[in-house]
Amino acid sequence: MADFTTEYLGLKLKNPIIAGSSGLSASVKGVKELAENGAGAVVLKSIFEEEIMFEYDDILNQADKKGVNLEQFDYYDYQLKSDKIKKYTNLIAESKKSTSIPVIASINCVYSHEWVSFARQLEEAGADALELNMFFLPSEFDRTTEEKEKAYFQIIEKVQKEIGIPIALKISYYFSNLGPMIQKLSNTGVAGLVLFNRFYSPDFDIDKLEVVSSNVFSNPADLAISLRWIAIMAERVNCDLAASTGVHDGAALIKQILAGADAVQVVSALYQQGKGSIFTMLKTLEQWMEQKGYESLSDFRGKMSQAKSSDPAGYERVQFMRYFGGAT
């Protein structure tokens, strides 16, 4: 029987499929079901930086109205009263009790650093690792590119001082110099990088003249971006790589491992095809490995990465010259 085990963030996973952060992992019941359906690990639904800080501000305001001397009030007395943090740490603790697979906490980060001290509570609750989902919108005209990029390193440094569990960084592809930036981030001491996150995409309702959400789920075509960059960065980073976005079937799973991914995050397929799609993907992987004569993932991981490719330039072509160059 094929060996699906892999290591990611220093954690041993029974297979490379990680149920990514979503509403499916927002409850103990959901986490347990994902584990029962074959997930190798689960990333809990992200707690947003804004949620943490709004909660903290509410507590401060309430204390101030009651006449409490805030200068003499220990910061941690406030954070322990945070309802959202308490619910999240309970989710971590109870999820760990209900399943044997790794449970990864997740924080959706923006710019402020005050929230990082809460990361210690996530570690104390039993999280096996922490995923920082970071995306600074390139349309922010009041911040320079240098300021935006610097923020990544500042946040990583501050979180590393607070916790000892592995840290993964989930990023977007919106960088002016993506490859070198990924490489620099991998040199910070983070245990892994997740390529790439998805974010809200607006659309217009032309009847109501309202902004509405669009493309909530990824589609198979979205695989191309993460596949290219996993393949380019494999063996060029000093941390693990996880692929995210566009993995909807076993073939996509196989492709990402061939590109060099240590693990693959799946969300949209679980919503659209059901949690049982994890088993379907693993079955496809098993059949393909048997057909090719591979006994473990390490036998073919990175086999088609740019570093091992006979046509490395193929990963960097950005035009369709090869296909349409002769068209008139």
N, C-alpha and C positions, 0 to 999 in steps of 0.2 A: 504493500500500500504506500502511496506517495506521502512524503513527509512535508507537511505544510508549515511547520514551525518557523518562526522568524523572530528576530530581535528588533525592537523599536524602542528608542529612548532608554535602552538598558533593560527593558522589560521583555520577558519571553512570552510571545503570543502563540497560541495554538494554530493560528492561520493569519494571513496578512490583511484580512478584511476588518477594518475598524468602522463601527457605526459612528458617523460624524455627529457633531453638535447639531441638535434639532429638537423640535417638540417631541419626537419619539423617545428622547432620552431625558425628558423633563420630569420624570417620575420614577420611583423605585420599580413600579410595575412595568413601565416601559423598558427600563434597563434590564430587568430580569427576562423579559420577552426577547429582547435583542440577543442576550446571551444564549437563551434556549434555542434561538434560531441560527446559532452558529457564529456570531460575531467573535472575532479574536480579541477585541477590546472595545470599549465604549467611551466616547467623549460626551460628557454631560452637556445639556443645553447651556449655552453661555449665559453668564450673569454679566450685564453690561456695566461698564464703568459709571455711566450716568445713574444707574439704579443704586449703586453703592453710595455715590456721593450725595444724591438726593436724599437717601435714607439718613445718611450721616448729618446732612444739613437740617433735616426735620428734627432730629434728636437734639441738635445744638439749639435750635430755635425754641423748642419746648422747654429745654433746661433754662434758657435765658429768660423766658417768660415767667418761670417759676422762681426767678431770683437766685439761681445757682451760680456760684462764682466759678466761671468756666476756667479761669487761670489755675485754680486749685483742683479742678476735676480731671482725673486721669483720663487720657485719650482712650485707653483701652476699656474704661468703664462705658464709654459711649459705644465703641464698636461692638462690645458684647451684647448691647441692647438692640443692635440692628436686626430688625425682623427678617429682612431679605437675606442677610448673611447667615443668620441662624437657620433659615429654611434650606439654604444651599448647603451648609455644612451637614445638616441632617440628611439631605439627599445623598451626599457623598457617603456618610457613615452607614446609612441603611442599604445603599446600593452595594457597598463592600460586603455587607453581611449576606446579601441575597444572591451573590454570584461570586465565582472564583476568577473571573477574567479581570484584567486591569481596568480600573476606572480612572479616567482622566478628567480633571476639572477644567473649566474653560472660562476665561475672562475676555470680554470684548473691550479692547482698549482704545482710548482716544489720545488725549494729550496730558492730562493732569497726572501727577504722581502720588497724590495723597492716598489713593486707594491701595497702593502696593502692600501696605502693612497688613491688609486683610488676607493677603496670600498665605500668610503663616497659618491662619485659621483653617484654610483649605487643606494645607498639609497635615495639620493636627487632626483634622476630621478623617484622614485616611486616604486622601487622593494619592494615587500612584505616580501621577505626573500632573503638570499644569500646562495647558495650551493657551498661549496669548494670541488672540485673534486681533491682528493689528492692521488698520487701513486708514490712511490719512488721505482724504479726497484731494486729487490734484487740482481741483477748482478753487481751492482756498488761496485767494490772491494776496492775502496779507502775510503769508509765510513763504519764505524762499525754499527752493528745493533742498538747500543745505540744512535749513532748520527742520524740515520735515524728516529728512533722513537721520539727522542727529537725534531726533526724538526716539527712534527705534532703539538706538544704543543706550540712551539714558534710561529708558524704561527697563530694558533687559538688565542693566547693571544694578538698578535699584531692587528688582525682584530677586536677582541672584543673591543679594545680601540678606534677603528675608527668609528664603527657603532653601532646603537641601534636596528636595525632590527634583527629578528631571524637568526641564522646561522645553517646550516645543513652541515654535513661532510660526503662526499661520499668516501668510502675507498675500498681497495681490501682485499682479504683474505690472502695476503702474509705477515703474521706475525708469528714469531716463537712461540708466546704464544697468540693466537688470542683472546680467550675469555677474559682474564684479560686486554688485550690492549683495546678491545671494551669498557669494563667497565670503564677503566681509562679515555678514551676519553669522555665518557658520563658524567664524573664528572667535566669536564672543564667548564661547563656552556653552551655548545652548545645545541641548541633546538632539534636537531635530528641527527640520523646517518642513512646513506643509505648503505645497504648491498646487493650487492657489485657493484663496477664499472667494466666495460669491457674495455679492452685496445687492442691496435694493436697486432695481432698475425701474425708472419711471416710464409711464406711457400716458397718453392723453385720451380722455373720453371726450370725443368731439361733439357729443350731444349735450352732455352736462357741463362741458368746459371745465373738467376737473382733472387733476393729476391722479393717476391710479397706478397700481403696481403692475409690472410686466415680467414675464419669464421667471416666475417664482421658482420653478424647478429647472435644473440643468437638462440638457439633452445630449445624446451620444456625440453630436458634432463638437461639443465643448471639450471633448477629450484632447483635441489636437494641441491646444495651448500647453496644458500641463504635461502632455506626453513629450512634446518638443523640449521643454525645459528640464524635465526630469532626466531625459537622455543627454542633454548638454551638460548638466551639472553633476551627474553621477561621476564619482571618482575625482571631482574637483572641489568637494566640500569636506569640512571636518566635522560632520555630524550626519545623522540619519536623514533620509528623505522620505516623505510620505506624499503620495499623489492624491489630489482631490479635484473634483468637478468632472463630470462627463463619464464616470464609470457606471455603466448601466447593465453590463453583462459580463460573462466569464471571459470573453475575448478581450475586452477592455482591461480587465484585471491582469490577464497574461501580458498584454502589451506594456503595461506600466512596470511590471516586474522585469520584463526584458529590457526596458529602458533604464532600469536601475533602482526602482523604488523599493524601499524596505517594507513599506506597508501602503495600503490604499484606503482612503476614506470614502464611504458611500452614504448618501442621504436620499437624493431624489428617487433613486431606484427603489428604495425601501418604501417610500410613499406611494409610488406609482404601481409597483409590482408586488408589494407586500414584503414583510420581514423574511418570509421564506425564500426570497430571491437570493439570500446569502448562500443557502444550501445549493441553489441552482448554479450560482457562480463557481462554487467550490467543486461541484460535480464536473463542470466544464473544464476547470483547471486540472482535476484529477485525470480525466480522460485524455486531455492534451499531453500531460506529462507522461502518461503511460505510452501514448503513441510515439512520443519523441524519445522515450527511454530515459527520462529524467527522474531521479529518485527524490531530490530535494530542491527547494527553491534556489539554493545557492548554486546549483548546477547550471542555471540559466539566467540568474539575476545579472542585469547589466550587459547581457550578451549583445544587445543592439544599441548600447549607449554610444554616444559620439566618440568617446575615448577608444572604443573597441570596433568602431565601424570601419568598413573598407571604403565608405564614402562619407567622411565626416562633414564635408561641405553641404551635404543634403539636408542637414538639420538647420542650416543658416540661410537657405534660399528663401527670399521673401516675395518673389515674383513668380508668375505662372509661365515664364518664358518657355520652360520645358514642354508645356502642354499647348500653349497658344501662340508660340513664337512664329509659327508658319501661317497663322490665320490671316485672312485678308478681309 
